[in-house]
Amino acid sequence: MVSRSSSRGPRSKAGRKCSLRRTRKIGVCNPAQAALSPELQHEALTSRITQECRDAFVAALRPPLAEALYKVVRESLDKCEQLFGELELDPPLACKRGCISCCYNQVVLSEPEALYLGFHLLETQTPQQLRELHARAGELVTALEGKTMQEIGMERHLHTCLFLQDGTCSVYQARPLVCRGWNSVNADMCRYSNQTGDALAPIENHALPRLLAESIRTGLLCGANDLGLEAGYMLTVRAVFLLLEAGQGDLGRGLLEFLDSWLRGESFFSSWRGAGGSKKHVSGVAAKN
């Protein structure tokens, strides 16, 4: 069977069949691993990918330059899509263009992802669009203020993603890794969760895409940690609001301010003292909601 995860936070194991074409090329399976269970093969693969992304991040940011950060995050996202292109999933994914059920979520992202998203917005949005985005982000941040991550997850059906516009993702090319990894094999289950407001409704999905995306994000975080940079998580809407608020609606100014301070080892996410901003530690990496 495929995995059956709650729509609020998938954490289940790999499903019935999830293989990769050209496995030796990408290192999922070598002769020594051929006898391992699929779960152990997936663990070996994700561990290797995490280390590769970690090493690439550290190498790219010596010295720490904005152009290098943009490039290494872009390469990491491309790597994620390349790996997804190798997947052979049975049953196939139900995810298609125009399906927005999973956009009824407030997802987290890391500092490198947030800064990359800021660059993308600066390149693709007009000043007027950014002002409107600033206003919408402020409204959503206010609506979420004082709520724990669990509470936000339980009422996810009430708040769409900040970037859901005209029935599609307006930042699809720069969307967070969490969004890339989430998947479903049954669109009816996704719709049911939103329509009923049942955040714990099970949704059948494949674990491997989630694990691949998570391994890349972990690599980015560990690389940042190795360089003495703040490494953690924050809700996407809060990160975007932080960038826009710092520049008083001028994303370019806010982005450069946070990018410069973060690359010097100062805080980015820690400067936010709103709800859900407490510090946690996961595998040695500071994580902030």
Phi, psi and omega per residue, in radians:
M1 nan 2.684 3.013
V2 -1.326 2.989 3.118
S3 -1.216 2.616 3.011
R4 -2.157 1.778 -3.067
S5 -1.955 2.647 3.025
S6 -1.187 2.563 -3.116
S7 -1.192 -0.311 -3.107
R8 -1.324 -0.609 -3.075
G9 -2.946 1.566 -3.088
P10 -1.130 2.296 3.123
R11 -2.514 0.342 -3.040
S12 -1.541 3.057 -3.062
K13 -1.488 3.090 -3.072
A14 -1.121 2.692 -3.056
G15 -1.614 -2.757 -2.958
R16 -1.129 -0.948 -3.117
K17 -2.495 2.165 3.136
C18 -2.678 1.633 -3.046
S19 -1.984 3.031 -3.135
L20 -2.230 2.399 3.024
R21 -1.317 2.724 3.100
R22 0.868 0.888 -3.024
T23 -1.081 -0.633 -3.119
R24 -1.164 -0.576 -3.121
K25 -1.081 -0.712 -3.095
I26 -1.760 -0.028 2.979
G27 1.496 0.326 3.094
V28 -1.207 -0.678 -3.045
C29 -2.506 2.209 2.993
N30 -2.089 3.028 -3.090
P31 -0.925 -0.617 -3.123
A32 -1.260 -0.395 -3.105
Q33 -1.705 -0.095 -3.001
A34 -1.023 -0.544 -3.086
A35 -1.542 -0.047 -3.111
L36 -1.325 2.725 3.078
S37 -1.186 2.769 3.097
P38 -0.971 -0.663 -3.137
E39 -1.076 -0.746 -3.138
L40 -1.244 -0.609 3.056
Q41 -1.096 -0.745 3.119
H42 -1.118 -0.690 3.127
E43 -1.115 -0.729 3.118
A44 -1.127 -0.721 3.139
L45 -1.114 -0.876 -3.079
T46 -1.156 -0.595 3.083
S47 -1.118 -0.714 3.136
R48 -1.170 -0.726 -3.138
I49 -1.129 -0.738 3.094
T50 -0.997 -0.797 -3.120
Q51 -1.155 -0.708 3.119
E52 -1.085 -0.787 -3.141
C53 -1.181 -0.633 3.108
R54 -1.102 -0.853 -3.129
D55 -1.110 -0.721 -3.126
A56 -1.124 -0.684 -3.136
F57 -1.136 -0.809 -3.124
V58 -1.094 -0.788 -3.126
A59 -1.120 -0.675 -3.082
A60 -1.205 -0.575 -3.049
L61 -1.721 0.484 2.962
R62 -2.109 1.680 0.078
P63 -1.398 2.844 -3.096
P64 -1.384 1.708 -3.127
L65 -2.066 2.595 -3.123
A66 -1.054 -0.747 -3.132
E67 -1.078 -0.645 -3.138
A68 -1.200 -0.674 3.104
L69 -1.097 -0.817 3.129
Y70 -0.998 -0.799 -3.064
K71 -1.171 -0.767 -3.069
V72 -1.248 -0.592 3.071
V73 -1.212 -0.729 3.099
R74 -1.040 -0.747 3.124
E75 -1.137 -0.625 3.111
S76 -1.162 -0.724 3.110
L77 -1.169 -0.676 3.085
D78 -1.112 -0.663 3.113
K79 -1.082 -0.700 3.117
C80 -1.055 -0.818 -3.133
E81 -1.166 -0.616 3.098
Q82 -1.097 -0.775 3.128
L83 -1.125 -0.702 3.103
F84 -1.088 -0.596 3.124
G85 -1.154 -0.332 3.121
E86 -1.539 -0.142 -3.047
L87 -1.321 2.437 2.942
E88 -2.075 1.847 -3.008
L89 -1.849 2.323 3.106
D90 -2.364 1.982 0.035
P91 -1.269 2.820 -3.114
P92 -1.205 2.830 3.110
L93 -1.199 2.542 3.054
A94 -1.587 -0.120 -3.077
C95 -1.182 2.185 3.134
K96 -2.488 2.826 3.104
R97 -1.028 2.319 -3.122
G98 1.697 -0.255 3.059
C99 -1.467 2.101 -2.997
I100 -2.116 0.237 -3.076
S101 -1.005 -0.722 -3.089
C102 -1.312 -0.167 3.095
C103 -1.363 -0.087 2.999
Y104 -1.534 1.176 -3.089
N105 -2.721 2.675 2.984
Q106 -1.996 1.760 -3.020
V107 -1.634 2.784 3.107
V108 -1.739 2.775 3.059
L109 -2.560 2.875 -3.124
S110 -1.612 2.977 3.128
E111 -1.025 -0.828 3.117
P112 -1.024 -0.704 3.107
E113 -1.139 -0.715 -3.116
A114 -1.118 -0.761 -3.136
L115 -1.195 -0.669 3.076
Y116 -1.106 -0.736 3.086
L117 -1.059 -0.667 3.082
G118 -1.067 -0.765 3.073
F119 -1.031 -0.758 -3.123
H120 -1.089 -0.769 3.124
L121 -1.103 -0.698 -3.130
L122 -1.111 -0.597 -3.111
E123 -1.399 -0.470 -2.947
T124 -1.978 -0.251 -3.062
Q125 -1.917 2.498 3.072
T126 -1.375 2.828 3.085
P127 -0.953 -0.694 3.126
Q128 -1.143 -0.731 3.106
Q129 -1.093 -0.650 3.124
L130 -1.213 -0.631 3.076
R131 -1.127 -0.718 3.103
E132 -1.154 -0.679 3.101
L133 -1.102 -0.730 3.111
H134 -1.011 -0.777 -3.127
A135 -1.148 -0.775 3.140
R136 -1.142 -0.701 3.131
A137 -1.107 -0.709 3.121
G138 -1.100 -0.713 3.114
E139 -1.110 -0.740 -3.116
L140 -1.227 -0.701 3.087
V141 -1.045 -0.738 3.106
T142 -1.095 -0.724 3.142
A143 -1.124 -0.509 -3.100
L144 -1.642 -0.171 -3.049
E145 -1.039 2.383 3.113
G146 1.478 -0.065 -3.110
K147 -1.713 2.502 3.046
T148 -1.356 2.910 3.097
M149 -1.067 -0.620 3.117
Q150 -1.143 -0.749 3.126
E151 -1.127 -0.712 3.108
I152 -1.099 -0.719 3.121
G153 -1.125 -0.676 -3.091
M154 -1.222 -0.409 3.120
E155 -1.962 0.490 -3.052
R156 -1.026 -0.537 -3.109
H157 -1.161 -0.217 -3.125
L158 -1.539 -0.295 -3.024
H159 -2.303 1.999 3.067
T160 -1.372 2.849 3.063
C161 -1.061 2.558 3.130
L162 -0.988 -0.506 -3.004
F163 -1.769 0.149 3.039
L164 -1.399 1.935 -3.101
Q165 -2.379 2.271 3.118
D166 0.952 0.682 3.060
G167 1.287 0.329 3.122
T168 -2.622 2.892 3.118
C169 -1.426 2.106 -3.086
S170 -1.413 -0.115 3.107
V171 -2.239 0.630 -2.989
Y172 -0.925 -0.729 -3.106
Q173 -1.182 -0.386 -3.104
A174 -2.048 0.269 -3.088
R175 -1.068 2.628 -3.112
P176 -1.069 2.804 -3.135
L177 -1.141 -0.540 3.077
V178 -1.014 -0.757 -3.141
C179 -1.130 -0.667 -3.117
R180 -1.165 -0.621 -3.074
G181 -1.447 -0.489 -3.102
W182 -1.150 2.459 -3.105
N183 -2.720 2.924 3.119
S184 -2.600 2.596 3.043
V185 -1.894 0.077 -3.108
N186 -2.542 1.719 -3.087
A187 -1.144 -0.489 3.131
D188 -1.109 -0.646 3.105
M189 -1.114 -0.688 3.131
C190 -1.133 -0.812 -3.140
R191 -1.107 -0.677 -3.134
Y192 -1.064 -0.747 -3.133
S193 -1.038 -0.774 -3.126
N194 -1.247 -0.738 -3.073
Q195 -1.180 -0.606 -3.110
T196 -1.625 -0.241 -3.079
G197 1.301 0.304 -3.132
D198 -1.582 1.651 -3.097
A199 -1.212 -0.275 -3.126
L200 -1.741 0.110 3.113
A201 -1.066 2.302 -3.129
P202 -1.183 2.433 3.097
I203 -2.237 2.090 -3.127
E204 -1.207 2.330 -3.094
N205 -2.730 2.959 3.057
H206 -1.720 2.332 -3.102
A207 -1.321 -0.596 -2.996
L208 -1.051 -0.763 3.087
P209 -1.009 -0.680 3.112
R210 -1.138 -0.738 -3.124
L211 -1.138 -0.667 3.126
L212 -1.134 -0.820 3.133
A213 -1.098 -0.727 -3.140
E214 -1.139 -0.637 -3.136
S215 -1.155 -0.617 3.109
I216 -1.213 -0.762 3.112
R217 -1.102 -0.701 3.104
T218 -1.086 -0.654 3.096
G219 -1.091 -0.735 3.093
L220 -1.094 -0.775 -3.128
L221 -1.143 -0.767 -3.134
C222 -1.164 -0.655 3.085
G223 -1.086 -0.764 3.102
A224 -1.080 -0.740 3.136
N225 -1.096 -0.699 3.116
D226 -1.053 -0.560 -3.107
L227 -1.550 0.055 3.139
G228 1.360 0.351 3.126
L229 -1.652 2.640 3.065
E230 -0.995 2.342 -3.096
A231 -2.389 1.979 -3.110
G232 -2.954 -2.796 -3.094
Y233 -2.259 2.698 3.011
M234 -2.678 2.658 3.018
L235 -0.998 2.400 -3.105
T236 -0.970 -0.782 -3.101
V237 -1.100 -0.606 3.126
R238 -1.242 -0.674 3.123
A239 -1.119 -0.775 3.138
V240 -1.138 -0.743 3.114
F241 -1.075 -0.685 3.135
L242 -1.059 -0.772 3.133
L243 -1.117 -0.772 -3.109
L244 -1.262 -0.676 -3.121
E245 -1.165 -0.671 -3.128
A246 -1.082 -0.618 3.133
G247 -1.649 0.185 -3.111
Q248 0.920 0.809 -3.137
G249 1.613 -0.237 3.106
D250 -1.593 1.709 -3.071
L251 -1.089 -0.663 -3.133
G252 -1.018 -0.788 -3.140
R253 -1.179 -0.779 -3.141
G254 -1.130 -0.717 -3.140
L255 -1.100 -0.816 -3.127
L256 -1.133 -0.638 3.136
E257 -1.107 -0.861 -3.117
F258 -1.242 -0.660 3.129
L259 -1.083 -0.809 -3.118
D260 -1.097 -0.798 -3.114
S261 -1.199 -0.674 -3.128
W262 -1.155 -0.724 3.134
L263 -1.198 -0.311 3.047
R264 -1.538 0.013 3.126
G265 1.630 0.116 3.108
E266 -1.520 3.087 -3.029
S267 -1.440 2.650 2.982
F268 -2.075 -1.239 -3.118
F269 -1.172 -0.563 -3.089
S270 -1.160 -0.294 3.121
S271 -1.292 -0.222 3.090
W272 -1.507 2.183 -3.125
R273 -2.005 0.360 3.128
G274 -1.406 -2.979 -3.119
A275 -1.073 2.537 3.074
G276 1.258 0.304 -3.087
G277 -1.739 0.199 -3.118
S278 -1.224 2.683 -3.068
K279 -1.606 2.369 3.038
K280 -2.194 2.982 3.087
H281 -2.277 2.180 3.137
V282 -2.202 1.994 -3.136
S283 0.899 0.730 3.087
G284 1.429 0.012 -3.128
V285 -1.928 2.221 3.124
A286 -1.164 2.339 -3.132
A287 -2.221 2.289 3.141
K288 -2.145 2.376 -3.111
N289 -1.313 nan nan
